[in-house]
Amino acid sequence: MPTLRTYIKTSTLMSQEIKQLQPTAVWENFYSLTQIPRPSKHEERITAFMKSFGESLGLETIVDEVGNVIIRKPATPGYEDRMGIVLQGHLDMVPQCNSDLNFDFLTQPIDAYVDGEWVRARGTTLGADNGIGVAAAMAVLQSKTLCHGPIEALFTIDEETGMTGAIHLSPKALKGRILMNLDSETEGELYVGCAGGLDATITIPYTEEPSRKEGARISIAGLKGGHSGMDIILGRGNSIKILMRIANHLEDLDVRLVSLTGGSLRNAIPREAVATFALPDGKYAELAKRVETLAAAIRHELALVDEGLTITCEKASPSGTMLSQASHRAVVRSLLVCPNGVVRMSDAMPGLVETSSNLASVELGGGTVVGKCLLRSSVDSGKEALGEQICAAVALAGGRCELTNGYPGWNPNMESSILKTMREVYSKEYGKEPKVMAIHAGLECGILGGSYPHMDMISFGPTIMSPHSPDERVKVDTVGKFWDYLCKVLAQAPKCTGCCK
């Protein structure tokens, strides 16, 4: 297994390549971020780093009660009449790594490297979501040559697992009139709307009995996973759903769950799952043959979107207890019918997912099976109806479902002044119109818009592929274009009217 010493050595070598990329100010800041562990819920070190960063520039720097950081930079002389702009990004990152890698996101730096036209990380998420946006905002704060009006940089915490930073931001914390969220992931696209979200936590009680001696361990691996909002439309495999499909197929053999685990984070499509089953004596050969047949069919179904899928079956020797027959059926059937994937496409914006569900994780132990889902919808009633559907399905199996941490979507404002400016700048500078879109993901704009209803908001960024998975990568040339565009927009930001006074 790779060691911490190996990672530090490799990161040191690769850092020189990253720091030589253009624009250097953005890439140097991004490299600094990769060296600071910052998984969601563990942002203490990155918050302290950002506080020190702002203070080292002699800028007003505020850390609020929950750990959000606000850094203010005065307008360039001659630009005092421009609307104040808030550059917003989140400090945390999704901690995902390949199962064959011994990696500790709480202590180890990200091993980022240049791979042709992309920057990637070895075996883990890269943290370009939202490290590149944060790095660009830092570069604006550092610059002594850019032209811009008053700047506030808002760096929030815990965006990836609940958006608690945005939720708890004081409605009096910001002074700016325009918010530019730097957390989108396709260059050339301007986002003016996003989906809201809702957590569903499924709890299914079970009873146990003494386990049999013969068993089988079935593992699902090799799936691409990805962002449960952005990538849900791709139809990639869900390891938990695949495993429960196989378990249901084996029900007539009277198999019983002994252990079950899969997935980890609500906003990541689960890539791996594993279960141990107790079997009646002499049934392993038949079970293995059935699994092999069904695995071939599932691999064929997913061949174009998840060509790396592996389904393995091996003998196991369970001990202790196994689920009763009734409990086994309740758990398998509940998880099998739990909605997952695209539920409805948008009528208003063709090609956009309106409502979806991600069955993100499952864990068996202590008398209950706990499953966690993230529901998304740009229509609040659609999100709520989906939650009610999951609760009803689980109730049929004697379980319960708790719906929590709901947050609103962001409704488009096509008359936005910053949208008008950004469309004009993009068309003039790059010879084509940017795409104006909504996104099936949870941007903090929806929450911040509730606290600042009169703030003009937009979201954009460079091209980042496969966020929330170890395949995450950012396209190098789009970072340069993103930075160039940001600088030009800041220089041409709308002027203040009476509302700024």
C-alpha positions as CSV (number, residue, x, y, z in Angstrom):
1,M,0.0,0.0,0.0
2,P,1.2,3.6,-0.7
3,T,2.5,5.3,2.4
4,L,2.3,8.9,3.6
5,R,6.0,9.3,2.8
6,T,5.4,8.1,-0.8
7,Y,2.6,10.6,-1.2
8,I,4.6,13.6,0.1
9,K,7.5,12.7,-2.1
10,T,5.2,12.3,-5.2
11,S,3.3,15.5,-4.4
12,T,6.5,17.5,-4.1
13,L,7.7,16.3,-7.5
14,M,4.3,16.9,-9.2
15,S,3.9,20.3,-7.6
16,Q,6.4,21.8,-9.9
17,E,4.4,20.8,-13.0
18,I,1.2,22.2,-11.5
19,K,2.8,25.5,-10.5
20,Q,4.1,26.0,-14.0
21,L,0.6,25.9,-15.5
22,Q,-1.0,29.1,-16.7
23,P,-2.4,31.2,-15.1
24,T,0.3,30.7,-12.4
25,A,-1.6,32.7,-9.7
26,V,-4.6,30.3,-9.9
27,W,-2.6,27.1,-10.1
28,E,-0.2,28.0,-7.2
29,N,-3.2,28.7,-5.0
30,F,-4.9,25.4,-6.1
31,Y,-1.7,23.5,-5.3
32,S,-1.7,25.1,-1.8
33,L,-5.3,23.9,-1.3
34,T,-4.4,20.3,-2.3
35,Q,-1.9,20.2,0.6
36,I,-4.4,21.0,3.3
37,P,-6.8,18.2,4.3
38,R,-10.3,19.6,3.9
39,P,-13.0,16.9,3.7
40,S,-16.5,18.0,4.5
41,K,-17.1,18.4,8.3
42,H,-13.3,18.8,8.8
43,E,-12.6,22.3,7.6
44,E,-10.7,23.7,10.6
45,R,-7.3,23.7,8.9
46,I,-8.5,25.2,5.7
47,T,-10.5,27.9,7.5
48,A,-7.4,28.8,9.5
49,F,-5.4,28.9,6.3
50,M,-7.8,31.2,4.6
51,K,-7.9,33.5,7.6
52,S,-4.1,33.8,7.5
53,F,-4.2,34.3,3.8
54,G,-6.6,37.3,4.0
55,E,-4.8,38.9,6.9
56,S,-1.4,38.5,5.1
57,L,-2.7,40.6,2.3
58,G,-3.8,43.3,4.8
59,L,-7.5,42.8,3.9
60,E,-10.5,42.8,6.2
61,T,-10.9,39.1,7.1
62,I,-13.9,37.7,9.0
63,V,-14.5,34.1,10.2
64,D,-18.1,33.7,11.3
65,E,-19.5,31.4,14.0
66,V,-19.7,28.3,11.8
67,G,-16.4,28.7,10.0
68,N,-17.3,30.6,6.8
69,V,-14.5,33.1,5.8
70,I,-15.2,36.5,4.3
71,I,-12.4,38.6,2.9
72,R,-13.0,42.1,1.6
73,K,-10.9,44.0,-1.0
74,P,-11.6,47.7,-1.8
75,A,-12.3,48.8,-5.4
76,T,-9.5,49.6,-7.8
77,P,-9.1,53.4,-7.9
78,G,-11.6,54.7,-10.5
79,Y,-13.9,51.7,-10.1
80,E,-15.6,52.8,-6.9
81,D,-18.9,53.3,-8.7
82,R,-19.3,49.6,-9.7
83,M,-21.7,47.3,-7.9
84,G,-20.0,45.3,-5.2
85,I,-19.3,41.7,-6.2
86,V,-19.2,38.6,-4.0
87,L,-16.9,35.9,-5.3
88,Q,-18.3,32.7,-3.7
89,G,-16.9,29.2,-3.4
90,H,-16.8,26.4,-0.9
91,L,-13.8,25.2,1.1
92,D,-14.6,21.5,1.6
93,M,-14.1,18.6,-0.8
94,V,-15.7,15.2,-1.3
95,P,-13.3,12.5,0.1
96,Q,-13.5,9.5,-2.2
97,C,-10.7,7.0,-3.0
98,N,-10.3,3.7,-4.8
99,S,-10.7,0.7,-2.5
100,D,-7.2,-0.6,-3.1
101,L,-5.6,2.7,-1.9
102,N,-4.7,3.3,1.8
103,F,-5.5,7.0,2.0
104,D,-6.4,9.2,5.0
105,F,-8.2,12.4,3.9
106,L,-7.8,13.8,7.4
107,T,-4.0,13.8,7.3
108,Q,-2.6,13.3,3.8
109,P,-2.3,15.9,1.0
110,I,-3.9,15.2,-2.4
111,D,-1.5,13.7,-4.9
112,A,-2.3,15.9,-7.8
113,Y,-0.5,15.7,-11.2
114,V,-0.6,16.9,-14.7
115,D,-1.8,14.3,-17.2
116,G,-1.7,15.9,-20.7
117,E,-4.5,18.4,-20.9
118,W,-5.9,17.5,-17.5
119,V,-5.0,17.7,-13.9
120,R,-5.9,14.6,-11.9
121,A,-5.2,13.0,-8.5
122,R,-3.8,9.5,-8.0
123,G,-6.6,7.3,-6.7
124,T,-8.6,10.0,-5.0
125,T,-10.9,12.9,-5.7
126,L,-8.9,15.9,-6.8
127,G,-10.8,18.7,-5.0
128,A,-11.1,20.9,-8.1
129,D,-14.7,21.0,-7.0
130,N,-14.5,23.7,-5.6
131,G,-10.8,24.2,-5.2
132,I,-10.3,25.9,-8.6
133,G,-13.1,28.4,-7.9
134,V,-11.6,29.2,-4.5
135,A,-8.1,29.5,-6.0
136,A,-9.4,32.0,-8.6
137,A,-11.0,34.1,-5.9
138,M,-7.8,34.1,-4.0
139,A,-5.9,35.2,-7.1
140,V,-8.3,38.2,-7.4
141,L,-7.6,39.1,-3.8
142,Q,-3.9,38.9,-4.4
143,S,-3.8,40.8,-7.7
144,K,-2.4,44.4,-7.8
145,T,-3.2,44.9,-11.5
146,L,-6.8,43.8,-11.9
147,C,-9.5,46.4,-12.4
148,H,-12.6,45.8,-10.3
149,G,-15.2,47.3,-8.0
150,P,-15.5,46.4,-4.3
151,I,-14.9,42.7,-3.8
152,E,-16.0,40.3,-1.1
153,A,-14.8,36.7,-1.3
154,L,-17.1,34.3,0.6
155,F,-15.7,30.9,1.3
156,T,-18.3,28.6,2.8
157,I,-17.9,25.3,4.7
158,D,-19.7,22.0,4.4
159,E,-21.2,22.5,1.0
160,E,-20.9,18.9,0.0
161,T,-22.7,17.3,2.9
162,G,-25.5,19.7,3.9
163,M,-24.6,23.3,2.8
164,T,-24.6,24.3,6.4
165,G,-22.1,27.1,5.8
166,A,-24.5,28.8,3.4
167,I,-27.6,28.0,5.6
168,H,-26.0,29.6,8.7
169,L,-24.5,32.6,7.0
170,S,-26.0,35.8,8.6
171,P,-28.3,37.7,6.2
172,K,-26.3,40.8,7.2
173,A,-22.8,39.4,6.5
174,L,-22.5,40.5,2.9
175,K,-22.5,44.0,1.4
176,G,-22.3,43.1,-2.3
177,R,-25.1,43.3,-4.8
178,I,-23.9,40.7,-7.3
179,L,-22.9,37.1,-6.3
180,M,-20.7,35.2,-8.7
181,N,-20.7,31.5,-7.7
182,L,-17.5,29.9,-9.0
183,D,-18.7,26.3,-8.6
184,S,-20.0,25.3,-12.0
185,E,-18.2,22.6,-14.0
186,T,-18.5,23.3,-17.8
187,E,-16.6,26.2,-19.4
188,G,-18.8,28.3,-21.7
189,E,-22.0,27.7,-19.6
190,L,-23.6,30.3,-17.4
191,Y,-25.9,28.9,-14.8
192,V,-28.9,30.9,-13.6
193,G,-30.9,28.1,-11.7
194,C,-30.3,24.9,-9.7
195,A,-32.1,22.1,-8.1
196,G,-33.0,22.0,-4.4
197,G,-32.3,19.0,-2.3
198,L,-33.7,16.8,0.5
199,D,-32.1,14.0,2.6
200,A,-33.9,10.7,3.1
201,T,-32.7,8.4,5.8
202,I,-34.2,4.9,5.7
203,T,-34.2,2.7,8.8
204,I,-35.3,-0.9,8.5
205,P,-35.3,-3.0,11.7
206,Y,-34.5,-6.7,11.5
207,T,-34.5,-9.8,13.7
208,E,-31.7,-12.3,13.8
209,E,-31.2,-16.1,14.2
210,P,-28.1,-18.3,14.5
211,S,-26.2,-18.3,11.3
212,R,-25.5,-21.2,9.0
213,K,-21.9,-22.4,8.4
214,E,-21.9,-22.1,4.6
215,G,-21.8,-18.7,3.0
216,A,-21.0,-16.5,0.1
217,R,-19.5,-13.0,-0.2
218,I,-20.7,-11.0,-3.2
219,S,-18.8,-7.8,-4.1
220,I,-19.6,-5.0,-6.6
221,A,-16.7,-2.8,-7.7
222,G,-15.3,-0.9,-10.7
223,L,-18.2,1.4,-11.3
224,K,-17.5,5.0,-12.2
225,G,-19.8,6.6,-9.7
226,G,-19.7,10.4,-9.9
227,H,-21.8,13.4,-8.9
228,S,-25.3,12.4,-7.9
229,G,-26.7,15.5,-9.6
230,M,-24.5,16.2,-12.6
231,D,-23.9,12.6,-13.5
232,I,-27.3,11.1,-12.7
233,I,-28.5,11.5,-16.2
234,L,-25.7,9.3,-17.5
235,G,-27.4,6.1,-16.2
236,R,-24.3,4.8,-14.5
237,G,-24.6,1.7,-12.3
238,N,-25.5,2.0,-8.6
239,S,-23.6,-0.7,-6.6
240,I,-26.3,-1.0,-3.9
241,K,-29.1,-1.5,-6.5
242,I,-27.0,-4.1,-8.4
243,L,-26.3,-6.0,-5.2
244,M,-29.9,-6.0,-4.1
245,R,-31.0,-7.1,-7.6
246,I,-28.7,-10.1,-7.3
247,A,-29.9,-10.8,-3.7
248,N,-33.5,-10.8,-4.9
249,H,-32.7,-13.1,-7.7
250,L,-31.3,-15.6,-5.1
251,E,-34.3,-15.5,-2.8
252,D,-35.7,-18.9,-3.7
253,L,-32.4,-20.4,-2.4
254,D,-33.2,-19.1,1.0
255,V,-30.1,-17.0,1.3
256,R,-29.8,-14.7,4.3
257,L,-27.9,-11.5,4.9
258,V,-25.2,-11.6,7.4
259,S,-23.5,-8.3,6.6
260,L,-24.1,-5.5,4.1
261,T,-22.3,-2.2,3.3
262,G,-22.1,0.0,0.3
263,G,-21.5,3.6,-0.7
264,S,-20.5,6.4,1.6
265,L,-21.6,10.0,0.7
266,R,-25.1,11.1,-0.2
267,N,-23.9,13.2,-3.2
268,A,-21.8,10.5,-4.7
269,I,-23.2,7.7,-6.8
270,P,-22.1,4.5,-5.0
271,R,-19.3,2.6,-6.7
272,E,-18.8,-0.3,-4.4
273,A,-20.9,-2.6,-2.2
274,V,-20.4,-5.9,-0.6
275,A,-22.6,-8.4,1.3
276,T,-22.1,-11.7,3.0
277,F,-24.9,-14.3,2.8
278,A,-25.5,-17.4,4.8
279,L,-26.6,-20.4,2.6
280,P,-28.3,-23.8,3.2
281,D,-25.8,-26.6,3.0
282,G,-24.7,-27.5,-0.5
283,K,-26.2,-24.5,-2.2
284,Y,-23.0,-22.5,-3.0
285,A,-22.3,-24.1,-6.5
286,E,-25.8,-23.2,-7.7
287,L,-25.6,-19.7,-6.2
288,A,-22.3,-19.0,-7.8
289,K,-23.6,-20.2,-11.2
290,R,-26.7,-17.9,-10.9
291,V,-24.5,-15.0,-9.9
292,E,-22.2,-15.5,-12.9
293,T,-25.2,-15.6,-15.3
294,L,-26.8,-12.5,-13.9
295,A,-23.5,-10.7,-13.6
296,A,-22.9,-11.2,-17.3
297,A,-26.4,-9.7,-18.1
298,I,-25.8,-6.7,-15.9
299,R,-22.3,-6.0,-17.3
300,H,-23.9,-6.2,-20.8
301,E,-26.6,-3.7,-19.8
302,L,-24.0,-1.2,-18.5
303,A,-21.2,-1.9,-21.0
304,L,-21.4,1.6,-22.6
305,V,-21.5,3.6,-19.3
306,D,-19.7,1.4,-16.8
307,E,-17.3,-0.9,-18.7
308,G,-15.2,-1.5,-15.6
309,L,-17.9,-3.1,-13.5
310,T,-16.8,-6.3,-11.7
311,I,-19.1,-8.6,-9.8
312,T,-17.3,-11.3,-7.8
313,C,-18.6,-14.2,-5.7
314,E,-16.5,-16.3,-3.4
315,K,-17.1,-18.7,-0.5
316,A,-17.4,-17.3,3.0
317,S,-17.7,-18.7,6.5
318,P,-20.3,-16.6,8.3
319,S,-20.5,-16.8,12.0
320,G,-22.7,-15.4,14.7
321,T,-26.1,-14.4,13.3
322,M,-28.0,-14.0,10.1
323,L,-31.2,-12.1,9.3
324,S,-34.5,-14.0,9.7
325,Q,-36.3,-14.9,6.5
326,A,-38.9,-12.1,6.9
327,S,-36.2,-9.5,7.7
328,H,-34.0,-10.5,4.8
329,R,-36.9,-10.1,2.4
330,A,-38.0,-6.8,3.9
331,V,-34.4,-5.3,3.6
332,V,-33.7,-6.6,0.1
333,R,-37.1,-5.7,-1.4
334,S,-37.2,-2.2,0.2
335,L,-33.7,-1.3,-1.2
336,L,-34.6,-2.8,-4.5
337,V,-37.7,-0.7,-5.0
338,C,-36.2,2.5,-3.5
339,P,-36.3,5.1,-6.3
340,N,-32.9,5.7,-7.8
341,G,-31.8,7.7,-10.8
342,V,-33.7,10.1,-13.0
343,V,-37.3,10.3,-11.9
344,R,-38.6,13.2,-14.2
345,M,-37.1,15.4,-16.9
346,S,-37.9,19.1,-17.0
347,D,-40.7,20.3,-19.3
348,A,-39.5,23.9,-19.1
349,M,-35.9,23.2,-20.1
350,P,-35.5,20.2,-22.4
351,G,-32.6,17.9,-21.6
352,L,-32.4,19.0,-18.0
353,V,-33.2,16.5,-15.2
354,E,-36.0,17.9,-13.0
355,T,-36.2,15.3,-10.3
356,S,-33.8,12.5,-9.2
357,S,-32.9,10.2,-6.3
358,N,-29.5,8.7,-5.4
359,L,-29.6,5.7,-3.1
360,A,-26.1,6.6,-1.8
361,S,-25.2,4.3,1.1
362,V,-26.4,1.4,3.2
363,E,-25.1,-0.2,6.4
364,L,-26.3,-3.3,8.3
365,G,-25.7,-3.5,12.0
366,G,-27.1,-3.1,15.5
367,G,-30.5,-4.4,14.6
368,T,-31.2,-2.0,11.8
369,V,-30.3,-1.4,8.2
370,V,-29.7,2.3,7.5
371,G,-29.9,3.6,3.9
372,K,-29.2,7.2,2.9
373,C,-30.6,9.0,-0.2
374,L,-30.2,12.4,-1.7
375,L,-33.3,13.7,-3.5
376,R,-33.0,16.6,-5.9
377,S,-35.6,18.6,-7.8
378,S,-35.9,22.0,-9.3
379,V,-39.6,21.8,-8.3
380,D,-40.1,21.7,-4.5
381,S,-43.3,19.8,-4.7
382,G,-41.6,17.1,-6.9
383,K,-38.9,16.7,-4.3
384,E,-41.4,16.4,-1.5
385,A,-43.5,13.9,-3.4
386,L,-40.5,11.7,-4.1
387,G,-39.7,11.7,-0.4
388,E,-43.2,10.7,0.4
389,Q,-42.9,7.8,-2.1
390,I,-39.8,6.5,-0.4
391,C,-41.4,6.8,3.0
392,A,-44.4,4.8,1.9
393,A,-42.3,2.1,0.3
394,V,-40.2,1.6,3.4
395,A,-43.3,1.6,5.7
396,L,-44.6,-1.4,3.8
397,A,-41.5,-3.3,5.1
398,G,-42.0,-2.1,8.7
399,G,-39.4,0.6,8.4
400,R,-39.4,4.3,8.6
401,C,-37.9,7.2,6.6
402,E,-36.9,10.6,7.9
403,L,-36.7,13.5,5.6
404,T,-34.3,16.3,6.7
405,N,-31.9,19.0,5.5
406,G,-34.1,20.3,2.7
407,Y,-32.9,23.3,0.9
408,P,-34.5,25.3,-1.9
409,G,-33.7,25.5,-5.6
410,W,-32.7,28.7,-7.4
411,N,-35.1,30.2,-9.8
412,P,-33.7,31.8,-12.9
413,N,-33.8,35.6,-13.4
414,M,-33.4,36.1,-17.2
415,E,-33.4,40.0,-16.6
416,S,-30.3,39.8,-14.5
417,S,-27.8,42.6,-15.0
418,I,-24.8,40.4,-14.4
419,L,-26.1,37.8,-16.9
420,K,-26.5,40.6,-19.5
421,T,-22.9,41.7,-18.9
422,M,-21.4,38.2,-18.9
423,R,-23.2,37.3,-22.2
424,E,-21.9,40.5,-23.8
425,V,-18.3,40.0,-22.6
426,Y,-18.2,36.3,-23.6
427,S,-19.6,37.0,-27.1
428,K,-17.2,39.9,-27.7
429,E,-14.1,38.1,-26.4
430,Y,-14.6,34.6,-27.6
431,G,-16.7,35.0,-30.7
432,K,-19.7,32.9,-29.6
433,E,-22.6,33.0,-27.3
434,P,-22.3,31.3,-23.9
435,K,-25.0,28.7,-23.0
436,V,-27.4,29.9,-20.4
437,M,-28.6,27.0,-18.3
438,A,-30.0,25.6,-15.1
439,I,-28.2,22.7,-13.4
440,H,-29.4,19.6,-11.7
441,A,-27.2,20.0,-8.7
442,G,-27.3,21.9,-5.5
443,L,-25.6,25.3,-5.7
444,E,-25.4,27.5,-2.7
445,C,-27.1,30.2,-4.7
446,G,-30.5,28.8,-3.8
447,I,-29.9,29.1,-0.1
448,L,-28.0,32.4,-0.3
449,G,-30.9,33.8,-2.4
450,G,-33.2,33.2,0.5
451,S,-31.0,35.3,2.8
452,Y,-30.3,37.9,0.2
453,P,-33.4,38.1,-2.0
454,H,-32.3,41.2,-3.9
455,M,-28.9,39.9,-4.8
456,D,-28.2,39.3,-8.5
457,M,-26.6,35.8,-8.9
458,I,-24.8,33.7,-11.5
459,S,-22.6,30.6,-11.6
460,F,-19.8,29.6,-13.9
461,G,-16.5,27.8,-13.9
462,P,-13.9,25.7,-15.9
463,T,-14.5,22.2,-17.1
464,I,-14.4,19.6,-14.4
465,M,-15.2,16.0,-15.2
466,S,-16.4,13.2,-12.8
467,P,-16.5,15.2,-9.6
468,H,-17.1,13.3,-6.4
469,S,-15.2,10.3,-7.8
470,P,-11.5,9.3,-8.1
471,D,-11.8,10.0,-11.8
472,E,-12.3,13.7,-11.0
473,R,-10.2,15.9,-13.4
474,V,-10.0,19.5,-14.5
475,K,-9.2,20.6,-18.0
476,V,-6.1,22.8,-18.0
477,D,-6.9,25.2,-20.8
478,T,-10.4,25.9,-19.5
479,V,-8.9,27.2,-16.3
480,G,-7.0,29.8,-18.2
481,K,-10.1,30.8,-20.1
482,F,-12.2,30.9,-16.9
483,W,-9.6,33.2,-15.3
484,D,-9.4,35.5,-18.3
485,Y,-13.2,35.7,-18.5
486,L,-13.5,36.4,-14.7
487,C,-11.0,39.2,-15.0
488,K,-12.7,40.8,-18.0
489,V,-16.2,40.6,-16.3
490,L,-14.9,42.2,-13.2
491,A,-13.5,45.1,-15.2
492,Q,-16.9,45.6,-16.9
493,A,-19.2,44.9,-14.0
494,P,-22.4,47.0,-13.9
495,K,-22.3,50.4,-12.3
496,C,-24.1,51.2,-9.1
497,T,-27.5,52.7,-9.1
498,G,-29.4,54.1,-6.1
499,C,-29.8,50.5,-4.8
500,C,-26.0,50.4,-3.9
501,K,-26.1,53.4,-1.6
